[in-house]
Amino acid sequence: MEVSANLSEKALYDYKLVRRAVDKKDQKAYAELMSRYRDSIYFMLLKMINNKDDAEDLTIEAFGKAFNRLHQYTPNYAFSTWLFKIASNNCIDWIRKQKMRMLSIDNPIGTDDGDEMHIEIRSQGPDPIDVVIREQKNELMREVVDKLKPRYRQLVELRYYKEYSYEEIAQELDLPLGTVKAQLFRAREFLMNLMQGSRDHL
C-alpha cells in the first residue's frame, strides 16, 4: 500500500506498528499503539465529558473499536488522526445517547402547532465499554477476565456482562460507591495489562 509522503516520522512509525499488528497479529504492536495514545485519548475525552469514569470507559472502547477496524486504516493520514476521529465520534454518539436518556418519556412535549407529542425512546443499548466486550466475544476476553482476582472478576462480570450500573454493583456487593469505582478502575488496569501480555489475537 502506498504511504503518504506527508506522514511524519512518528506517523510512519505508527504505520509500521499497525502493519505488525494486522499482518503478524503482533500483540506487542497493539500494546505499543495503546501505550502511545491512551493518555492523550483519555484527556481529550475527559475534556469532552468531564467525568473520569466515563472517559476511562470511552477510552477503552475507542481502542477496542479502532483495533477491530485496524485492517481498514490506510496511511493517507496519520494513525493518530484516524484514532482520535474514532474516539471523538464515539464520544459524541455516547453524549447524544445520554441526552436521549434524560428526556422524560412521561411528559408530553408541545409542538409549534399547539399539539402534544409523546416520545417513545427505545433502549439505547449497553453502556460504552460493554460494546467492546461484545465486539470481542472471543476466547481472549474470557480468558483475560478469568485471570483476574475473584473480587475484580466479579466486578467486571457485573459491570460488563450483566450491565449493572455502579450503583447497582454497590448495592449487590454491599460496598461504598467510591470503593466500587476505584476497584473497577483497578480491574480495568489489570485487564489492559493482561491483554497486552497475551499472545493471542485481539
Secondary structure per residue as TSV (DSSP state, phi and psi in degrees):
chain	resnum	aa	ss	phi	psi
A	1	M	-	360.0	137.1
A	2	E	-	-74.3	129.3
A	3	V	-	-96.5	133.7
A	4	S	-	-59.9	136.0
A	5	A	T	-71.8	-11.9
A	6	N	T	-83.1	-8.1
A	7	L	-	-68.7	138.7
A	8	S	-	-75.6	171.9
A	9	E	H	-60.3	-39.0
A	10	K	H	-62.2	-43.9
A	11	A	H	-68.2	-35.3
A	12	L	H	-65.9	-39.8
A	13	Y	H	-63.2	-43.0
A	14	D	H	-58.9	-41.8
A	15	Y	H	-63.3	-38.1
A	16	K	H	-63.2	-39.2
A	17	L	H	-63.6	-42.5
A	18	V	H	-59.7	-44.4
A	19	R	H	-64.8	-39.6
A	20	R	H	-63.5	-40.5
A	21	A	H	-66.3	-45.2
A	22	V	H	-76.5	-48.5
A	23	D	H	-78.6	-37.4
A	24	K	H	-110.1	0.9
A	25	K	-	52.7	40.9
A	26	D	-	-79.0	108.3
A	27	Q	H	-63.8	-32.8
A	28	K	H	-66.6	-31.3
A	29	A	H	-67.6	-42.9
A	30	Y	H	-58.0	-47.4
A	31	A	H	-61.6	-40.0
A	32	E	H	-69.5	-39.4
A	33	L	H	-60.4	-41.0
A	34	M	H	-66.4	-44.7
A	35	S	H	-66.7	-30.7
A	36	R	H	-70.9	-29.3
A	37	Y	H	-124.3	-3.7
A	38	R	H	-59.2	-48.7
A	39	D	H	-64.3	-43.6
A	40	S	H	-67.3	-36.9
A	41	I	H	-64.7	-45.2
A	42	Y	H	-58.7	-47.9
A	43	F	H	-69.7	-31.7
A	44	M	H	-63.4	-46.1
A	45	L	H	-68.2	-35.5
A	46	L	H	-62.7	-38.0
A	47	K	H	-65.3	-33.7
A	48	M	H	-73.3	-36.6
A	49	I	H	-122.2	-12.1
A	50	N	-	55.3	39.3
A	51	N	-	-144.7	117.4
A	52	K	H	-64.2	-42.7
A	53	D	H	-62.2	-48.1
A	54	D	H	-67.3	-37.3
A	55	A	H	-64.3	-38.3
A	56	E	H	-65.8	-45.1
A	57	D	H	-59.9	-45.5
A	58	L	H	-69.9	-30.0
A	59	T	H	-63.3	-47.9
A	60	I	H	-64.9	-38.9
A	61	E	H	-65.3	-39.1
A	62	A	H	-59.7	-44.1
A	63	F	H	-67.2	-37.9
A	64	G	H	-59.7	-45.5
A	65	K	H	-66.9	-42.5
A	66	A	H	-63.3	-43.9
A	67	F	H	-68.1	-33.5
A	68	N	H	-68.4	-25.3
A	69	R	T	-107.4	11.4
A	70	L	G	-56.9	-32.2
A	71	H	G	-67.0	-15.1
A	72	Q	G	-88.3	-13.3
A	73	Y	-	-68.7	134.6
A	74	T	-	-121.4	144.7
A	75	P	T	-79.9	32.7
A	76	N	T	-73.2	-20.8
A	77	Y	S	-148.4	169.6
A	78	A	-	-65.2	146.3
A	79	F	H	-57.7	-39.5
A	80	S	H	-60.8	-38.9
A	81	T	H	-61.6	-45.6
A	82	W	H	-63.2	-43.7
A	83	L	H	-66.4	-45.3
A	84	F	H	-64.5	-33.3
A	85	K	H	-65.7	-44.9
A	86	I	H	-60.1	-46.5
A	87	A	H	-64.9	-44.7
A	88	S	H	-70.6	-41.0
A	89	N	H	-63.0	-41.8
A	90	N	H	-63.5	-40.0
A	91	C	H	-66.3	-41.2
A	92	I	H	-61.7	-42.7
A	93	D	H	-59.8	-42.3
A	94	W	H	-63.7	-42.9
A	95	I	H	-61.2	-42.5
A	96	R	H	-59.8	-42.7
A	97	K	H	-64.6	-39.1
A	98	Q	H	-62.9	-40.4
A	99	K	H	-66.0	-38.8
A	100	M	H	-62.8	-38.6
A	101	R	H	-65.8	-28.3
A	102	M	H	-80.5	-16.2
A	103	L	S	-65.7	137.5
A	104	S	-	-78.1	128.0
A	105	I	S	-92.8	-4.4
A	106	D	S	-91.2	-35.5
A	107	N	S	-92.8	129.9
A	108	P	-	-70.4	155.1
A	109	I	E	-109.3	130.8
A	110	G	E	-75.0	140.5
A	111	T	-	-102.9	171.0
A	112	D	T	-62.2	-26.7
A	113	D	T	-84.9	0.8
A	114	G	S	88.7	1.6
A	115	D	-	-84.0	169.1
A	116	E	E	-113.8	136.4
A	117	M	E	-119.6	128.1
A	118	H	-	-96.7	136.9
A	119	I	-	-100.1	131.3
A	120	E	-	-107.8	119.1
A	121	I	-	-107.4	117.1
A	122	R	-	-73.7	157.8
A	123	S	-	-56.5	131.7
A	124	Q	-	-83.7	4.5
A	125	G	-	86.8	-165.9
A	126	P	S	-73.6	162.8
A	127	D	-	-68.5	161.3
A	128	P	H	-43.8	-60.6
A	129	I	H	-67.6	-21.1
A	130	D	H	-56.6	-35.2
A	131	V	H	-61.3	-39.4
A	132	V	H	-60.6	-47.4
A	133	I	H	-64.9	-37.2
A	134	R	H	-66.5	-39.9
A	135	E	H	-69.1	-24.9
A	136	Q	T	-108.6	44.3
A	137	K	-	-73.3	70.2
A	138	N	S	-131.1	178.3
A	139	E	H	-63.9	-30.9
A	140	L	H	-58.9	-50.0
A	141	M	H	-61.4	-42.7
A	142	R	H	-65.9	-41.8
A	143	E	H	-63.6	-39.5
A	144	V	H	-65.7	-45.2
A	145	V	H	-61.8	-40.5
A	146	D	H	-65.2	-20.6
A	147	K	T	-81.9	-12.2
A	148	L	S	-69.3	155.8
A	149	K	-	-62.0	150.2
A	150	P	H	-48.9	-43.9
A	151	R	H	-68.4	-36.2
A	152	Y	H	-72.8	-38.8
A	153	R	H	-61.1	-41.6
A	154	Q	H	-63.3	-41.3
A	155	L	H	-62.9	-46.1
A	156	V	H	-63.2	-42.4
A	157	E	I	-64.9	-41.0
A	158	L	I	-67.1	-42.3
A	159	R	I	-74.5	-46.2
A	160	Y	I	-107.3	-15.1
A	161	Y	I	-105.0	-40.7
A	162	K	S	-96.4	-4.7
A	163	E	-	62.8	35.5
A	164	Y	-	-74.4	147.9
A	165	S	-	-79.1	168.1
A	166	Y	H	-57.7	-41.9
A	167	E	H	-64.6	-40.6
A	168	E	H	-66.6	-36.9
A	169	I	H	-65.2	-43.7
A	170	A	H	-58.9	-40.8
A	171	Q	H	-69.9	-43.6
A	172	E	H	-61.3	-42.8
A	173	L	H	-97.8	-0.1
A	174	D	T	55.8	50.9
A	175	L	-	-123.3	152.7
A	176	P	-	-62.9	146.3
A	177	L	H	-57.5	-41.1
A	178	G	H	-62.1	-36.6
A	179	T	H	-66.0	-42.3
A	180	V	H	-60.1	-46.6
A	181	K	H	-64.4	-42.6
A	182	A	H	-64.8	-43.9
A	183	Q	H	-70.8	-33.8
A	184	L	H	-66.9	-36.3
A	185	F	H	-62.1	-43.8
A	186	R	H	-64.8	-40.1
A	187	A	H	-60.8	-40.8
A	188	R	H	-65.2	-37.8
A	189	E	H	-60.8	-45.5
A	190	F	H	-62.2	-42.1
A	191	L	H	-58.8	-46.0
A	192	M	H	-60.7	-45.9
A	193	N	H	-63.8	-40.8
A	194	L	H	-66.9	-39.4
A	195	M	H	-66.7	-38.3
A	196	Q	H	-67.0	-30.7
A	197	G	H	-85.6	-8.8
A	198	S	-	-75.1	144.5
A	199	R	-	-92.0	-7.3
A	200	D	S	-78.8	171.5
A	201	H	-	-73.5	148.3
A	202	L	-	-71.1	360.0
